[in-house]
Amino acid sequence: MSNRYDTPELDAYLDEALPAEQMAEVEDALRDSEALREQLKAINGRRDAGVHSLGGIWRRHRLSCPERSELGSYLMGVLADDEAAFVKFHLEVSRCRVCTASVSDLEAEQAAGDIEEVTGRRKKYFQSSVGHLPRE
């Protein structure tokens, strides 16, 4: 990204909706550019005055984000092709930080559930075989 940022990019920065590396780039640019800080100040003033764009409202309320259940279905591979394509686009191209974090959380829950399931199954096997195994 260049040192020139447009209003939608700075709006996304304020909403923490940019990918982490772009957030860091904007922060670096803000440290070095008084003009950029003034631009950000003007955007904040517009927001404080209650002037909102349709895109800003869309981003702030995450209207394009899939629900958590849809993300879980995506991970399980049970979504219809067009829905799966949208979720993939949302995660990989839009790189939505909120949804990416939600997917990471779902994957961690799934991994923990798998471990608990295996441990529980192993415990049941051992309990059901008590007295049936020969002693040496």
DSSP file (Angstrom, degrees, kcal/mol; ACC not computed):
  #  RESIDUE AA STRUCTURE BP1 BP2  ACC     N-H-->O    O-->H-N    N-H-->O    O-->H-N    TCO  KAPPA ALPHA  PHI   PSI    X-CA   Y-CA   Z-CA
    1    1 A M              0   0    0      0, 0.0     4,-0.1     0, 0.0     2,-0.0   0.000 360.0 360.0 360.0 142.3    0.0    0.0    0.0
    2    2 A S        -     0   0    0      2,-0.3     0, 0.0     1,-0.1     0, 0.0  -0.183 360.0-101.5 -80.5 178.1    1.3    3.5   -0.8
    3    3 A N  S    S+     0   0    0      2,-0.0     2,-0.6    26,-0.0    -1,-0.1   0.542 102.8  85.1 -78.3  -5.5    1.6    6.4    1.7
    4    4 A R        -     0   0    0     32,-0.0     2,-0.4     0, 0.0    -2,-0.3  -0.869  62.7-173.8 -98.7 121.9   -1.6    7.8    0.2
    5    5 A Y        -     0   0    0     -2,-0.6     2,-0.1    -4,-0.1    -2,-0.0  -0.928  13.6-140.5-117.8 138.8   -4.7    6.4    1.8
    6    6 A D     >  -     0   0    0     -2,-0.4     4,-2.1     1,-0.1     3,-0.3  -0.452  33.3 -98.1 -91.7 170.9   -8.3    7.1    0.7
    7    7 A T  H  > S+     0   0    0      1,-0.2     4,-2.8     2,-0.2     5,-0.2   0.883 120.3  53.6 -59.1 -44.2  -11.2    7.6    3.0
    8    8 A P  H  > S+     0   0    0      0, 0.0     4,-2.4     0, 0.0    -1,-0.2   0.899 109.9  49.3 -60.5 -37.4  -12.5    4.0    2.8
    9    9 A E  H  > S+     0   0    0     -3,-0.3     4,-2.0     2,-0.2    -2,-0.2   0.916 113.4  45.5 -65.8 -41.6   -9.1    2.6    3.8
   10   10 A L  H  X S+     0   0    0     -4,-2.1     4,-2.4     2,-0.2    -1,-0.2   0.854 111.1  53.3 -71.4 -33.7   -8.9    5.0    6.7
   11   11 A D  H  X S+     0   0    0     -4,-2.8     4,-1.9    -5,-0.2    -2,-0.2   0.933 110.1  47.9 -61.1 -45.3  -12.5    4.1    7.7
   12   12 A A  H  <>S+     0   0    0     -4,-2.4     5,-3.2    -5,-0.2     6,-0.6   0.872 109.4  54.0 -63.5 -36.5  -11.5    0.5    7.7
   13   13 A Y  H ><5S+     0   0    0     -4,-2.0     3,-1.4     3,-0.2    -1,-0.2   0.936 108.6  48.2 -61.3 -46.6   -8.4    1.3    9.7
   14   14 A L  H 3<5S+     0   0    0     -4,-2.4    -1,-0.2     1,-0.3    -2,-0.2   0.828 112.7  48.5 -64.4 -31.2  -10.6    3.0   12.3
   15   15 A D  T 3<5S-     0   0    0     -4,-1.9    -1,-0.3    -5,-0.2    -2,-0.2   0.433 111.1-123.9 -85.6   0.5  -12.9    0.0   12.4
   16   16 A E  T < 5S+     0   0    0     -3,-1.4    -3,-0.2    -4,-0.3    -2,-0.1   0.886  72.8 131.3  55.1  41.6   -9.9   -2.3   12.7
   17   17 A A      < +     0   0    0     -5,-3.2    80,-0.2    -6,-0.1    -4,-0.2   0.395  37.7  95.6-104.4   0.2  -11.1   -4.1    9.6
   18   18 A L  S    S-     0   0    0     -6,-0.6    77,-0.1     1,-0.1     5,-0.1  -0.576  88.1 -92.5 -86.8 154.3   -7.8   -4.1    7.7
   19   19 A P    >>  -     0   0    0      0, 0.0     4,-2.4     0, 0.0     3,-0.6  -0.301  44.4-105.1 -59.1 153.9   -5.5   -7.1    7.7
   20   20 A A  H 3> S+     0   0    0      1,-0.3     4,-2.2     2,-0.2     5,-0.2   0.849 119.4  51.9 -54.2 -42.0   -2.8   -6.8   10.4
   21   21 A E  H 3> S+     0   0    0      1,-0.2     4,-1.8     2,-0.2    -1,-0.3   0.872 111.2  47.5 -67.5 -34.8    0.0   -6.0    8.0
   22   22 A Q  H <> S+     0   0    0     -3,-0.6     4,-2.5     2,-0.2    -2,-0.2   0.873 108.8  54.8 -71.8 -36.2   -2.0   -3.1    6.5
   23   23 A M  H  X S+     0   0    0     -4,-2.4     4,-2.4     1,-0.2    -2,-0.2   0.929 109.3  48.2 -58.8 -44.0   -3.0   -1.8    9.9
   24   24 A A  H  X S+     0   0    0     -4,-2.2     4,-2.4     2,-0.2    -1,-0.2   0.884 109.7  52.4 -64.9 -38.6    0.7   -1.7   10.8
   25   25 A E  H  X S+     0   0    0     -4,-1.8     4,-2.5     2,-0.2    -1,-0.2   0.922 110.4  47.4 -62.6 -44.2    1.5    0.1    7.5
   26   26 A V  H  X S+     0   0    0     -4,-2.5     4,-2.6     2,-0.2    -2,-0.2   0.922 111.3  51.4 -64.2 -42.9   -1.2    2.8    8.2
   27   27 A E  H  X S+     0   0    0     -4,-2.4     4,-1.7     2,-0.2    -2,-0.2   0.912 110.7  48.3 -60.7 -42.4    0.2    3.2   11.7
   28   28 A D  H  X S+     0   0    0     -4,-2.4     4,-1.2     1,-0.2    -1,-0.2   0.928 112.4  48.8 -61.7 -44.5    3.7    3.7   10.4
   29   29 A A  H  X S+     0   0    0     -4,-2.5     4,-1.4     1,-0.2    -2,-0.2   0.872 107.5  55.5 -64.1 -36.7    2.4    6.2    7.9
   30   30 A L  H  < S+     0   0    0     -4,-2.6    -1,-0.2     1,-0.2     7,-0.2   0.862 104.2  54.1 -64.2 -35.2    0.5    8.1   10.6
   31   31 A R  H  < S+     0   0    0     -4,-1.7    -1,-0.2     1,-0.2    -2,-0.2   0.852 116.5  37.7 -64.6 -33.4    3.6    8.5   12.6
   32   32 A D  H  < S+     0   0    0     -4,-1.2     2,-0.5    -3,-0.2    -2,-0.2   0.575 108.3  65.9 -97.0 -11.4    5.5   10.1    9.7
   33   33 A S     X  -     0   0    0     -4,-1.4     4,-1.8     1,-0.2    -1,-0.1  -0.920  45.0-176.1-127.4 113.1    2.7   12.2    8.0
   34   34 A E  H  > S+     0   0    0     -2,-0.5     4,-2.2     2,-0.2     5,-0.2   0.874  92.7  56.1 -66.2 -37.4    1.0   15.2    9.6
   35   35 A A  H  > S+     0   0    0      1,-0.2     4,-2.2     2,-0.2    -1,-0.2   0.892 106.8  49.0 -63.1 -40.0   -1.3   15.4    6.5
   36   36 A L  H  > S+     0   0    0      2,-0.2     4,-2.5     1,-0.2    -1,-0.2   0.889 109.4  52.0 -67.8 -38.8   -2.4   11.8    7.1
   37   37 A R  H  X S+     0   0    0     -4,-1.8     4,-2.2     2,-0.2    -2,-0.2   0.891 110.4  49.1 -63.4 -38.3   -3.1   12.5   10.7
   38   38 A E  H  X S+     0   0    0     -4,-2.2     4,-2.3     2,-0.2    -2,-0.2   0.891 109.7  51.7 -66.6 -38.9   -5.2   15.6    9.7
   39   39 A Q  H  X S+     0   0    0     -4,-2.2     4,-1.9     2,-0.2    -2,-0.2   0.919 111.8  46.3 -62.3 -43.5   -7.1   13.4    7.2
   40   40 A L  H  X S+     0   0    0     -4,-2.5     4,-2.4     1,-0.2    -2,-0.2   0.873 110.2  54.0 -66.1 -37.7   -7.8   10.8    9.9
   41   41 A K  H  X S+     0   0    0     -4,-2.2     4,-2.3     2,-0.2    -2,-0.2   0.899 108.1  50.0 -62.7 -41.4   -8.9   13.6   12.3
   42   42 A A  H  X S+     0   0    0     -4,-2.3     4,-2.4     2,-0.2    -2,-0.2   0.890 109.6  50.9 -64.8 -39.9  -11.3   14.9    9.6
   43   43 A I  H  X S+     0   0    0     -4,-1.9     4,-2.4     2,-0.2    -2,-0.2   0.921 110.7  48.6 -64.0 -43.6  -12.8   11.4    9.2
   44   44 A N  H  X S+     0   0    0     -4,-2.4     4,-2.8     2,-0.2    -2,-0.2   0.894 110.4  52.0 -62.6 -39.4  -13.2   11.1   13.0
   45   45 A G  H  X S+     0   0    0     -4,-2.3     4,-1.7     2,-0.2    -2,-0.2   0.906 109.3  49.4 -62.3 -42.2  -14.9   14.5   13.0
   46   46 A R  H  <>S+     0   0    0     -4,-2.4     5,-2.2     2,-0.2     4,-0.3   0.911 112.7  47.7 -62.6 -42.8  -17.3   13.4   10.3
   47   47 A R  H ><5S+     0   0    0     -4,-2.4     3,-1.4     1,-0.2    -2,-0.2   0.916 110.3  51.3 -64.6 -42.9  -18.1   10.3   12.2
   48   48 A D  H 3<5S+     0   0    0     -4,-2.8    -1,-0.2     1,-0.3    -2,-0.2   0.813 105.4  57.0 -64.6 -29.5  -18.6   12.2   15.4
   49   49 A A  T 3<5S-     0   0    0     -4,-1.7    -1,-0.3    -5,-0.2    -2,-0.2   0.539 120.6-109.9 -79.1  -5.8  -21.0   14.5   13.6
   50   50 A G  T < 5S+     0   0    0     -3,-1.4     2,-0.7    -4,-0.3    -3,-0.2   0.612  70.1 142.9  89.3  12.6  -23.1   11.5   12.6
   51   51 A V      < +     0   0    0     -5,-2.2     2,-0.4    -6,-0.2    -1,-0.3  -0.786  24.8 172.8 -88.9 118.4  -22.3   11.6    8.9
   52   52 A H        -     0   0    0     -2,-0.7     2,-0.3    -3,-0.1     3,-0.0  -0.950  25.2-139.6-129.2 146.0  -22.0    8.0    7.7
   53   53 A S     >  -     0   0    0     -2,-0.4     4,-2.3     1,-0.1     5,-0.2  -0.665  27.2-117.6 -96.7 159.4  -21.6    6.3    4.4
   54   54 A L  H  > S+     0   0    0     -2,-0.3     4,-2.5     1,-0.2     5,-0.1   0.910 117.8  50.8 -60.5 -42.2  -23.4    3.2    3.3
   55   55 A G  H  > S+     0   0    0      2,-0.2     4,-2.6     1,-0.2    -1,-0.2   0.890 108.6  51.9 -62.6 -39.6  -20.1    1.4    3.0
   56   56 A G  H  > S+     0   0    0      2,-0.2     4,-2.7     1,-0.2    -2,-0.2   0.915 111.3  46.1 -63.8 -43.1  -19.0    2.6    6.4
   57   57 A I  H  X S+     0   0    0     -4,-2.3     4,-2.2     2,-0.2    -2,-0.2   0.919 111.8  52.6 -64.1 -42.9  -22.2    1.2    8.0
   58   58 A W  H  <>S+     0   0    0     -4,-2.5     5,-1.9    -5,-0.2     6,-0.4   0.922 114.4  41.7 -58.2 -46.9  -21.8   -2.0    6.0
   59   59 A R  H ><5S+     0   0    0     -4,-2.6     3,-1.1     3,-0.2    -2,-0.2   0.925 113.4  51.7 -68.2 -45.1  -18.3   -2.5    7.3
   60   60 A R  H 3<5S+     0   0    0     -4,-2.7    -2,-0.2     1,-0.3    -1,-0.2   0.870 116.2  39.7 -62.8 -37.5  -18.9   -1.4   10.9
   61   61 A H  T 3<5S-     0   0    0     -4,-2.2    -1,-0.3    -5,-0.2    -2,-0.2   0.364 104.2-130.7 -95.4   5.5  -21.9   -3.8   11.3
   62   62 A R  T X 5 +     0   0    0     -3,-1.1     3,-1.2    -4,-0.3    -3,-0.2   0.885  41.6 168.0  50.1  49.7  -20.1   -6.6    9.4
   63   63 A L  T 3 <S+     0   0    0     -5,-1.9    -1,-0.1     1,-0.3    -4,-0.1   0.731  72.0  50.7 -67.9 -22.6  -23.2   -7.2    7.1
   64   64 A S  T 3  S+     0   0    0     -6,-0.4    -1,-0.3     2,-0.1    -2,-0.1   0.529  85.1 110.2 -92.5  -5.0  -21.2   -9.4    4.7
   65   65 A C    <   -     0   0    0     -3,-1.2     3,-0.1     1,-0.1     2,-0.1  -0.498  69.9-124.4 -73.2 133.5  -19.8  -11.6    7.4
   66   66 A P        -     0   0    0      0, 0.0    -1,-0.1     0, 0.0    -2,-0.1  -0.391  33.3-100.2 -68.6 154.4  -21.1  -15.2    7.5
   67   67 A E     >  -     0   0    0      1,-0.1     4,-2.0    -2,-0.1     3,-0.4  -0.332  32.2-108.3 -70.2 160.2  -22.6  -16.4   10.8
   68   68 A R  H  > S+     0   0    0      1,-0.2     4,-2.4     2,-0.2     5,-0.2   0.868 120.8  55.7 -59.2 -37.7  -20.5  -18.6   13.0
   69   69 A S  H  > S+     0   0    0      1,-0.2     4,-2.3     2,-0.2    -1,-0.2   0.874 106.6  50.7 -63.7 -35.9  -22.6  -21.6   12.2
   70   70 A E  H  > S+     0   0    0     -3,-0.4     4,-2.3     2,-0.2    -1,-0.2   0.890 108.6  51.4 -67.7 -38.3  -21.9  -21.0    8.5
   71   71 A L  H  X S+     0   0    0     -4,-2.0     4,-2.2     2,-0.2    -2,-0.2   0.907 110.3  49.5 -63.9 -40.4  -18.2  -20.8    9.2
   72   72 A G  H  X S+     0   0    0     -4,-2.4     4,-1.8     2,-0.2    -2,-0.2   0.909 110.6  49.3 -63.5 -42.0  -18.5  -24.1   11.1
   73   73 A S  H  X>S+     0   0    0     -4,-2.3     5,-2.3     1,-0.2     4,-0.8   0.870 108.8  54.2 -64.2 -36.3  -20.3  -25.7    8.2
   74   74 A Y  H ><5S+     0   0    0     -4,-2.3     3,-0.8     1,-0.2    -2,-0.2   0.925 107.6  49.8 -61.8 -45.1  -17.6  -24.4    5.8
   75   75 A L  H 3<5S+     0   0    0     -4,-2.2    -1,-0.2     1,-0.3    -2,-0.2   0.860 111.2  49.0 -63.2 -34.8  -14.9  -26.1    7.9
   76   76 A M  H 3<5S-     0   0    0     -4,-1.8    -1,-0.3    -5,-0.1    -2,-0.2   0.611 111.3-124.5 -80.1 -11.0  -16.9  -29.3    7.8
   77   77 A G  T <<5S+     0   0    0     -4,-0.8    -3,-0.2    -3,-0.8    -2,-0.1   0.801  75.7 120.0  76.0  29.3  -17.3  -29.0    4.1
   78   78 A V      < +     0   0    0     -5,-2.3    -4,-0.2     2,-0.1     2,-0.1   0.358  38.9 108.4-109.3   5.3  -21.1  -29.2    4.1
   79   79 A L  S    S-     0   0    0     -6,-0.5    -9,-0.0     1,-0.1     2,-0.0  -0.477  79.2 -98.4 -78.3 153.2  -22.0  -25.9    2.5
   80   80 A A     >  -     0   0    0     -2,-0.1     4,-3.0     1,-0.1     5,-0.3  -0.316  41.9-104.4 -61.7 155.7  -23.4  -25.6   -1.0
   81   81 A D  H  > S+     0   0    0      1,-0.2     4,-2.3     2,-0.2     5,-0.1   0.874 119.8  47.5 -55.4 -43.9  -20.7  -24.8   -3.6
   82   82 A D  H  > S+     0   0    0      2,-0.2     4,-1.8     1,-0.2    -1,-0.2   0.883 114.3  46.9 -69.3 -36.4  -21.8  -21.1   -4.0
   83   83 A E  H  > S+     0   0    0      2,-0.2     4,-2.4     1,-0.2    -2,-0.2   0.912 112.8  49.4 -68.5 -42.1  -22.0  -20.6   -0.2
   84   84 A A  H  X S+     0   0    0     -4,-3.0     4,-2.6     1,-0.2    -2,-0.2   0.887 109.4  52.8 -63.3 -38.6  -18.6  -22.2    0.3
   85   85 A A  H  X S+     0   0    0     -4,-2.3     4,-2.5    -5,-0.3    -1,-0.2   0.900 109.4  49.0 -64.3 -40.2  -17.1  -20.0   -2.5
   86   86 A F  H  X S+     0   0    0     -4,-1.8     4,-2.8     2,-0.2    -2,-0.2   0.938 112.4  46.9 -64.4 -45.9  -18.4  -16.9   -0.8
   87   87 A V  H  X S+     0   0    0     -4,-2.4     4,-2.4     2,-0.2     5,-0.2   0.915 112.7  50.3 -62.9 -42.2  -17.0  -17.9    2.6
   88   88 A K  H  X S+     0   0    0     -4,-2.6     4,-3.1     2,-0.2     5,-0.5   0.928 112.3  47.2 -61.1 -44.8  -13.7  -18.8    1.0
   89   89 A F  H  X>S+     0   0    0     -4,-2.5     4,-2.2     1,-0.2     5,-2.2   0.922 111.3  51.7 -60.3 -44.8  -13.6  -15.4   -0.8
   90   90 A H  H  <5S+     0   0    0     -4,-2.8     6,-1.6     3,-0.2     5,-0.3   0.884 118.2  37.0 -60.9 -40.5  -14.5  -13.6    2.5
   91   91 A L  H  <5S+     0   0    0     -4,-2.4    -2,-0.2     4,-0.2    -1,-0.2   0.900 127.9  30.8 -79.7 -42.6  -11.7  -15.3    4.4
   92   92 A E  H  <5S+     0   0    0     -4,-3.1    -3,-0.2    -5,-0.2    -2,-0.2   0.830 131.8  25.2 -92.4 -34.1   -9.0  -15.4    1.7
   93   93 A V  T  <5S+     0   0    0     -4,-2.2    -3,-0.2    -5,-0.5    -4,-0.1   0.887 131.6  34.9 -97.9 -52.1   -9.6  -12.3   -0.4
   94   94 A S  S   <S-     0   0    0     -5,-2.2    -3,-0.2     2,-0.1     3,-0.2   0.804  90.5-155.3 -70.5 -28.1  -11.4   -9.9    1.9
   95   95 A R        -     0   0    0     -6,-0.5     2,-0.3    -5,-0.3    -4,-0.2   0.906  10.1-161.7  52.4  49.4   -9.3  -11.3    4.8
   96   96 A C     >  -     0   0    0     -6,-1.6     4,-2.3     1,-0.2    -1,-0.2  -0.461   9.0-153.4 -63.1 119.6  -11.9  -10.4    7.4
   97   97 A R  H  > S+     0   0    0     -2,-0.3     4,-2.1   -80,-0.2     5,-0.2   0.864  91.1  52.1 -66.9 -36.9  -10.1  -10.4   10.7
   98   98 A V  H  > S+     0   0    0      2,-0.2     4,-2.0     1,-0.2    -1,-0.2   0.936 113.8  42.1 -66.4 -46.4  -13.2  -11.2   12.8
   99   99 A C  H  > S+     0   0    0      2,-0.2     4,-2.6     1,-0.2    -2,-0.2   0.872 112.4  54.3 -70.2 -36.4  -14.2  -14.2   10.7
  100  100 A T  H  X S+     0   0    0     -4,-2.3     4,-2.2     2,-0.2    -1,-0.2   0.911 110.3  47.3 -62.0 -41.7  -10.6  -15.4   10.4
  101  101 A A  H  X S+     0   0    0     -4,-2.1     4,-2.2     2,-0.2    -2,-0.2   0.889 111.0  51.7 -65.6 -38.8  -10.4  -15.3   14.2
  102  102 A S  H  X S+     0   0    0     -4,-2.0     4,-2.5     2,-0.2    -2,-0.2   0.901 109.5  49.4 -64.9 -40.9  -13.7  -17.1   14.5
  103  103 A V  H  X S+     0   0    0     -4,-2.6     4,-2.6     2,-0.2    -2,-0.2   0.912 110.0  51.2 -64.1 -42.3  -12.5  -19.9   12.1
  104  104 A S  H  X S+     0   0    0     -4,-2.2     4,-2.2     1,-0.2    -2,-0.2   0.907 111.0  48.7 -60.4 -41.4   -9.3  -20.3   14.2
  105  105 A D  H  X S+     0   0    0     -4,-2.2     4,-2.6     2,-0.2    -2,-0.2   0.916 110.8  49.9 -64.5 -43.8  -11.4  -20.6   17.3
  106  106 A L  H  X S+     0   0    0     -4,-2.5     4,-2.5     1,-0.2    -2,-0.2   0.899 110.4  50.4 -62.4 -40.5  -13.7  -23.2   15.7
  107  107 A E  H  X S+     0   0    0     -4,-2.6     4,-2.4     2,-0.2    -1,-0.2   0.899 110.9  49.0 -64.5 -39.9  -10.6  -25.2   14.5
  108  108 A A  H  X S+     0   0    0     -4,-2.2     4,-2.5     2,-0.2    -2,-0.2   0.908 111.6  49.0 -65.8 -41.6   -9.2  -25.1   18.1
  109  109 A E  H  X S+     0   0    0     -4,-2.6     4,-2.6     2,-0.2    -2,-0.2   0.909 111.5  50.0 -62.4 -41.3  -12.6  -26.2   19.5
  110  110 A Q  H  X S+     0   0    0     -4,-2.5     4,-2.4     2,-0.2    -2,-0.2   0.917 111.0  48.4 -64.3 -43.3  -12.7  -29.0   16.9
  111  111 A A  H  X S+     0   0    0     -4,-2.4     4,-1.9     2,-0.2    -1,-0.2   0.909 113.2  47.6 -63.9 -41.8   -9.2  -30.2   17.8
  112  112 A A  H  X S+     0   0    0     -4,-2.5     4,-2.3     1,-0.2    -2,-0.2   0.898 111.7  50.9 -65.7 -39.8  -10.0  -30.1   21.5
  113  113 A G  H  X S+     0   0    0     -4,-2.6     4,-2.5     1,-0.2    -2,-0.2   0.884 107.8  52.7 -63.8 -39.4  -13.2  -32.0   20.8
  114  114 A D  H  X S+     0   0    0     -4,-2.4     4,-2.4     2,-0.2    -1,-0.2   0.907 110.0  48.1 -62.4 -41.8  -11.4  -34.7   18.8
  115  115 A I  H  X S+     0   0    0     -4,-1.9     4,-2.6     2,-0.2    -2,-0.2   0.924 112.7  47.8 -65.3 -44.7   -8.9  -35.2   21.7
  116  116 A E  H  X S+     0   0    0     -4,-2.3     4,-2.7     1,-0.2    -2,-0.2   0.892 111.4  51.5 -62.9 -39.4  -11.7  -35.5   24.2
  117  117 A E  H  X S+     0   0    0     -4,-2.5     4,-2.5     2,-0.2    -2,-0.2   0.927 112.0  45.2 -64.2 -45.7  -13.6  -37.9   22.0
  118  118 A V  H  X S+     0   0    0     -4,-2.4     4,-2.6     2,-0.2    -2,-0.2   0.918 114.4  48.8 -64.6 -43.3  -10.5  -40.2   21.6
  119  119 A T  H  X S+     0   0    0     -4,-2.6     4,-2.2     1,-0.2    -2,-0.2   0.919 113.0  47.7 -63.1 -43.8   -9.7  -40.0   25.3
  120  120 A G  H  X S+     0   0    0     -4,-2.7     4,-2.1     2,-0.2    -2,-0.2   0.903 112.3  49.0 -63.8 -41.6  -13.4  -40.8   26.2
  121  121 A R  H  X S+     0   0    0     -4,-2.5     4,-2.2     2,-0.2    -2,-0.2   0.916 110.8  50.4 -64.1 -43.4  -13.5  -43.7   23.7
  122  122 A R  H  X S+     0   0    0     -4,-2.6     4,-2.2     1,-0.2    -2,-0.2   0.905 109.6  51.1 -60.9 -42.2  -10.2  -45.1   25.0
  123  123 A K  H  X S+     0   0    0     -4,-2.2     4,-2.5     1,-0.2    -1,-0.2   0.906 109.1  50.6 -63.7 -41.9  -11.5  -45.0   28.6
  124  124 A K  H  X S+     0   0    0     -4,-2.1     4,-2.5     2,-0.2    -1,-0.2   0.897 109.1  51.9 -63.1 -40.2  -14.7  -46.8   27.6
  125  125 A Y  H  X S+     0   0    0     -4,-2.2     4,-1.1     2,-0.2    -2,-0.2   0.934 111.9  45.3 -61.5 -46.2  -12.7  -49.6   25.9
  126  126 A F  H  < S+     0   0    0     -4,-2.2     4,-0.4     1,-0.2     3,-0.3   0.902 113.9  49.0 -66.2 -39.9  -10.6  -50.1   29.0
  127  127 A Q  H >< S+     0   0    0     -4,-2.5     3,-0.8     1,-0.2    -1,-0.2   0.888 111.1  49.8 -66.9 -37.6  -13.6  -50.1   31.3
  128  128 A S  H 3< S+     0   0    0     -4,-2.5    -1,-0.2     1,-0.2    -2,-0.2   0.695 110.4  51.0 -75.1 -17.0  -15.5  -52.5   29.1
  129  129 A S  T >X S+     0   0    0     -4,-1.1     3,-2.0    -3,-0.3     4,-1.0   0.428  76.0 126.3-100.1   2.3  -12.5  -54.9   29.0
  130  130 A V  T <4 S+     0   0    0     -3,-0.8    -3,-0.0    -4,-0.4    -4,-0.0  -0.420  83.6  11.6 -61.3 127.8  -11.9  -55.0   32.8
  131  131 A G  T 34 S+     0   0    0      2,-0.2    -1,-0.3    -2,-0.2     4,-0.1   0.267 114.0  81.4  87.5 -10.3  -11.9  -58.7   33.8
  132  132 A H  T <4 S+     0   0    0     -3,-2.0    -2,-0.2     2,-0.1    -3,-0.1   0.640  71.8  83.9 -98.9 -18.2  -11.8  -60.0   30.2
  133  133 A L  S  < S-     0   0    0     -4,-1.0    -2,-0.2     1,-0.1     2,-0.1  -0.685  85.7-113.6 -87.7 138.5   -8.0  -59.5   29.7
  134  134 A P        -     0   0    0      0, 0.0     2,-0.3     0, 0.0    -2,-0.1  -0.409  25.7-130.8 -69.7 144.5   -5.8  -62.4   30.8
  135  135 A R              0   0    0      1,-0.1     0, 0.0    -2,-0.1     0, 0.0  -0.739 360.0 360.0 -92.1 144.8   -3.4  -61.6   33.7
  136  136 A E              0   0    0     -2,-0.3    -1,-0.1     0, 0.0     0, 0.0   0.414 360.0 360.0-104.8 360.0    0.2  -62.5   33.2
